[in-house]
Amino acid sequence: MDLLHLKPSREQGAPIYLQLYRRYQEAIASGRLQPGDRVPSVRSLASELGLARGTVEVAYQMLVGEGYFVARGAAGTVVSPRLGNLVDPGRAKASAPSHAPSPRPRALDHRMLPFQLGVPALDAFPRKTWTRLAGRTVRTLETVAMTHPDPAGYDPLRRAIATYLGISRGIACAPEQVFVTAGYRGALELVRRTLLQAGDLGWYEDPGYIFARQFLERAGMRLAPVPVDEEGLDVRIGLQRAADARFAVVTPTHQSPTGVALSLPRRLELLEWAHRRRAWIIEDDYDSEFRYHGRPLPALKSLDRNGRVLYTGTFSKVLFPGLRLAYLVVPASQADKFRDMVDHLPDPGSVLPQAMVADFMEQGHFARHLRKMRPLYAARRGYLADALAELAGGRLHVQQQAGGIHILARLLPRQSDRKLAMAAQDEGLAVQALNDWRMRKSPQGGLLMGFANFATAGEAAAAVGRLAAILENPGRT
Ligand SMILES: Cc1ncc(COP(=O)(O)O)c(C=O)c1O
């Protein structure tokens, strides 16, 4: 349990406000709370811990007075962004000092709010099929599969993934190269433990997927931001800034979050760099299944002649994130090393969901589901894009993206995306600021918005109407 949420006790000798103050100090120093992180309001913390508001207020005043916290009026109180690399020496060393701290975007909590990112259309999830498969799996699971599962993943699922990747992504791999993991982070952790060392330097797309960045930074990796333009990661800048990096984390099919595809010349340059430098490329192919126009691009892994690409995919977008199932495909030359490592790490969890997903794929439901979801997402994307054009067209510009389940809308120059996103979040809208996903801030802001759960044009228009009112008058909240 998070110590910050344990009730301070009178028996510990120090006054309660002081205990609270020290806990926050300690959480900041150890990096558990990071510059820019929002802290609970006085009222909610007092009620959560069963303390008088005045007690919490005194602790907060001390923390503000000493520069640990910054009060931002209606936007709440945050850990001072200025603390930068004073906190957690390990972490500070890992990131170049000029980079912005990696804040945790507020909107990604566990509620389903309009514009929620990263969540597929849950209303269209094939529950009936899933229920049938659940019953069948429980009835027919072989006795041997009910003993301790293989930590590399349930064998029929590894086979189904290898077949699917061969057909859909142009990746030729044997089931022994496929490792089922607990989410994308499970895949990253497996790569880190098998091939990397604390302090290793890696290229990171800027802007890039914030949660992987936080995970890697906390794991002691040093990340060099490499800018992304309309052709994806700018490999030449990566070479200028950090040619000696040990790894690169990339989203070549549909860059997260800008949505651009990595061009073929850059793919080849990236592979060439990795080959020459014996560096590893982690390819995060998180939502390649959803593309609405143009041909789906083959995975970078399909061009990997020298065995430098570690390919990851997830079931979070095609099925649902609560499943916590992802996978990693490793080069054939590394399969034994990974096999050895998984035997000593936490496994991907229960065999039951793995067996259900294997059946889902083998029986053709997976392909059918994708066929159903593509036009559905294209329609929902249209609902959001149309509503934005109609109700907020003068204030933001929707970027053309060929796929994915979110939209990036660019703001007018010098409009603060962070302020707008915070104001929107205060109104219960889960939009996120592009600058929160950047390592180096940019004057060109943008808003990230999920569209998968807008079931009708009316729902999208209602949410955009609320957002447009905030864009008109961001100071109102
Ligand atoms: C860029 C990116 N990579 C990977 C993932 C998958 O994460 P997980 O498998 O842990 O749900 C996501 C999910 O939102 C994502 O947006």
The ligand as a Tripos MOL2 file, in Angstrom:
@<TRIPOS>MOLECULE
LIG
   16    16     1     0     0
SMALL
NO_CHARGES

@<TRIPOS>ATOM
      1 C1          1.9370    3.2260  -27.4800 C.3       1 LIG1
      2 C2          1.3770    2.0560  -26.7200 C.ar      1 LIG1
      3 N1          2.1560    0.9830  -26.5630 N.ar      1 LIG1
      4 C3          1.7090   -0.1040  -25.8950 C.ar      1 LIG1
      5 C4          0.4460   -0.1410  -25.3630 C.ar      1 LIG1
      6 C5         -0.0390   -1.4070  -24.7010 C.3       1 LIG1
      7 O1          0.0570   -1.4400  -23.4000 O.3       1 LIG1
      8 P1         -0.5150   -2.6960  -22.5850 P.3       1 LIG1
      9 O2         -0.2680   -3.9430  -23.3580 O.co2     1 LIG1
     10 O3          0.3360   -2.6570  -21.3760 O.co2     1 LIG1
     11 O4         -1.9490   -2.4210  -22.3350 O.co2     1 LIG1
     12 C6         -0.3800    0.9690  -25.4700 C.ar      1 LIG1
     13 C7         -1.7120    0.9580  -24.8480 C.2       1 LIG1
     14 O5         -2.3820    1.9330  -24.6430 O.2       1 LIG1
     15 C8          0.0900    2.0900  -26.1870 C.ar      1 LIG1
     16 O6         -0.6770    3.1770  -26.3570 O.3       1 LIG1
@<TRIPOS>BOND
     1     1     2 1
     2     2     3 ar
     3     2    15 ar
     4     3     4 ar
     5     4     5 ar
     6     5     6 1
     7     5    12 ar
     8     6     7 1
     9     7     8 1
    10     8     9 2
    11     8    10 1
    12     8    11 1
    13    12    13 1
    14    12    15 ar
    15    13    14 2
    16    15    16 1
@<TRIPOS>SUBSTRUCTURE
     1 LIG1         1 GROUP 0 **** ****
